[in-house]
Amino acid sequence: MTSPIIWGAAAIFIAAGAPEVQISKTIPGETKTMTVVVEGIEQATRSVTVKKEDGTYEIFNMPREIKRFDTLKVGDRITATYYDNVVLQLRPPGSKPTDSTSNSVKRADSGDAVTASHQRTITATIAAIDEKIPSITFTGPNGWKYTGKVQDRKALAQVKVGDKVDITWTEALIVSVSDAK
């Protein structure tokens, strides 16, 4: 999900300025909403097989916070809204790297809807810059690696291999269950 966002984020981040300046850029993602119809339910694993509007099927794992899971039946409609964004921030030289994850789940009072969010922040290192393409490669913890094109060749010259960047991905999902119509 985040790959296209990182491509754009890398381009915008590099265009932001020189590494001596504190740089922080938020790259908003798209908000996507879909309504699906329940086709199958696995109580033991809290998995729900759904049919999407385009006719394809997907399996949702329903958080325990959704009270209505126990009353869910084939034919019910589930609405899910997904949003994500990426924030890049140049780290000062010599600062300690970050690798953190946080999760949150909040249930509506009715129990019919839940909001779940996930956020991960890593410190990545600019591992390579290719001015011919132009592109940039980031590496991070646990073997993470990403290479993406950069649109502004002049901006690419303002960063160097070895610069550290905090990359924070935030994903949020709102899921609600309603009676079939």
C-alpha positions in Angstrom: 0.0 0.0 0.0 2.7 2.5 0.9 4.9 2.0 -2.1 3.3 4.6 -4.4 3.2 7.0 -1.5 6.9 6.5 -0.7 7.7 7.2 -4.3 6.0 10.5 -4.2 7.2 11.2 -0.6 10.8 10.6 -1.7 10.5 13.1 -4.5 8.8 15.7 -2.3 11.2 15.1 0.6 14.2 15.6 -1.6 12.7 18.7 -3.1 12.3 20.2 0.3 15.8 21.4 0.9 19.3 20.7 2.2 20.0 18.3 5.1 21.3 21.0 7.4 17.7 22.4 7.6 15.1 20.7 9.7 12.8 19.1 7.1 9.5 17.5 7.7 6.9 16.7 5.1 3.5 15.0 5.3 2.4 13.1 2.2 -1.4 12.5 2.5 -2.8 9.3 1.1 -6.2 8.7 -0.4 -9.3 7.9 1.6 -11.0 4.9 0.2 -14.4 3.6 1.2 -16.0 0.3 0.1 -19.1 -1.5 1.0 -19.0 -5.3 0.9 -21.5 -8.1 1.5 -20.8 -10.9 3.9 -20.5 -14.3 2.0 -19.1 -16.5 4.8 -18.2 -16.3 8.5 -15.6 -18.3 10.5 -16.5 -17.8 14.1 -13.3 -19.4 15.6 -10.9 -17.1 13.8 -13.3 -14.1 13.5 -12.7 -14.1 9.7 -15.4 -12.9 7.4 -15.3 -13.6 3.6 -16.8 -10.7 1.8 -17.7 -9.9 -1.8 -16.5 -6.5 -3.0 -18.4 -4.2 -5.4 -16.1 -5.4 -8.3 -17.2 -9.0 -7.7 -13.9 -10.1 -6.1 -13.7 -11.7 -2.7 -11.6 -10.8 0.3 -11.2 -12.1 3.9 -11.5 -9.5 6.8 -10.3 -10.4 10.3 -12.8 -8.7 12.6 -11.3 -7.1 15.8 -12.8 -8.3 19.1 -14.0 -4.8 19.7 -16.8 -5.2 17.2 -19.6 -6.5 19.4 -21.9 -7.3 16.5 -19.6 -10.0 15.2 -21.6 -12.6 17.1 -24.8 -11.5 15.3 -23.2 -11.1 11.9 -24.9 -13.2 9.2 -24.5 -13.9 5.5 -26.0 -11.0 3.5 -25.0 -8.3 6.1 -23.2 -5.3 4.7 -19.8 -4.1 6.0 -18.5 -0.6 5.2 -14.8 0.0 5.5 -13.0 3.4 5.1 -9.2 3.3 4.8 -6.8 6.2 5.0 -3.0 6.3 5.1 -0.3 8.9 5.0 3.5 9.1 5.2 5.6 11.7 7.1 9.3 12.1 6.3 11.7 14.0 8.5 15.4 14.4 8.1 17.3 13.4 11.3 20.0 15.5 12.7 23.5 13.9 12.3 24.4 11.6 15.2 20.9 11.2 16.5 19.7 7.8 17.7 17.7 5.7 15.1 14.0 4.9 15.7 12.1 1.7 15.0 8.7 1.8 16.7 5.2 0.6 16.1 1.9 1.5 17.8 -1.6 0.2 17.4 -5.0 1.5 18.5 -8.5 0.1 18.4 -11.6 2.1 19.5 -15.2 0.9 19.4 -18.3 3.0 18.9 -20.7 2.9 21.9 -23.2 0.9 19.7 -20.6 -1.8 19.0 -21.4 -1.6 15.3 -18.3 0.2 14.3 -14.6 0.2 15.2 -11.6 2.4 14.2 -8.3 0.6 14.1 -5.0 2.4 13.4 -1.4 1.3 13.0 1.6 3.5 12.9 5.2 2.6 12.2 8.3 4.9 12.3 11.7 3.8 11.2 14.9 5.6 10.7 16.1 4.9 7.2 19.5 5.7 5.6 19.9 7.1 2.1 22.0 4.2 0.7 22.3 5.2 -2.9 21.6 8.1 -5.2 21.5 7.6 -9.0 21.6 10.9 -10.7 21.2 9.3 -14.2 17.7 7.9 -13.6 17.3 9.9 -11.1 16.5 7.8 -8.1 17.2 7.3 -4.4 17.5 4.2 -2.3 16.6 4.0 1.4 17.6 1.1 3.7 16.3 0.5 7.2 15.9 -2.0 10.0 15.3 -5.7 9.4 16.5 -5.6 5.8 13.9 -3.0 4.7 14.9 -1.4 1.4 13.1 0.9 -1.0 14.2 2.5 -4.3 12.1 5.2 -6.0 12.4 7.8 -8.8 13.0 11.4 -8.0 11.4 14.1 -10.2 13.7 17.1 -9.4 17.3 16.4 -10.3 18.5 19.7 -8.7 16.9 18.7 -5.4 18.6 15.3 -5.5 22.0 17.1 -5.4 21.0 18.6 -2.0 21.1 15.2 -0.1 23.9 12.7 0.2 24.4 9.0 0.8 24.4 8.4 4.6 21.8 11.0 5.5 19.2 9.7 7.9 15.4 10.1 7.5 12.6 9.1 9.8 9.7 7.6 7.8 6.3 7.3 9.6 3.5 5.4 8.0 0.0 5.8 9.5 -2.9 3.6 8.4 -6.4 3.9 9.8 -9.4 1.7 9.1 -13.0 2.4 10.1 -15.3 -0.7 9.9 -19.0 -0.7 10.4 -21.6 -3.4 10.2 -25.2 -2.7 9.1 -28.2 -4.8 8.3 -28.5 -6.1 4.7 -30.8 -4.1 2.4 
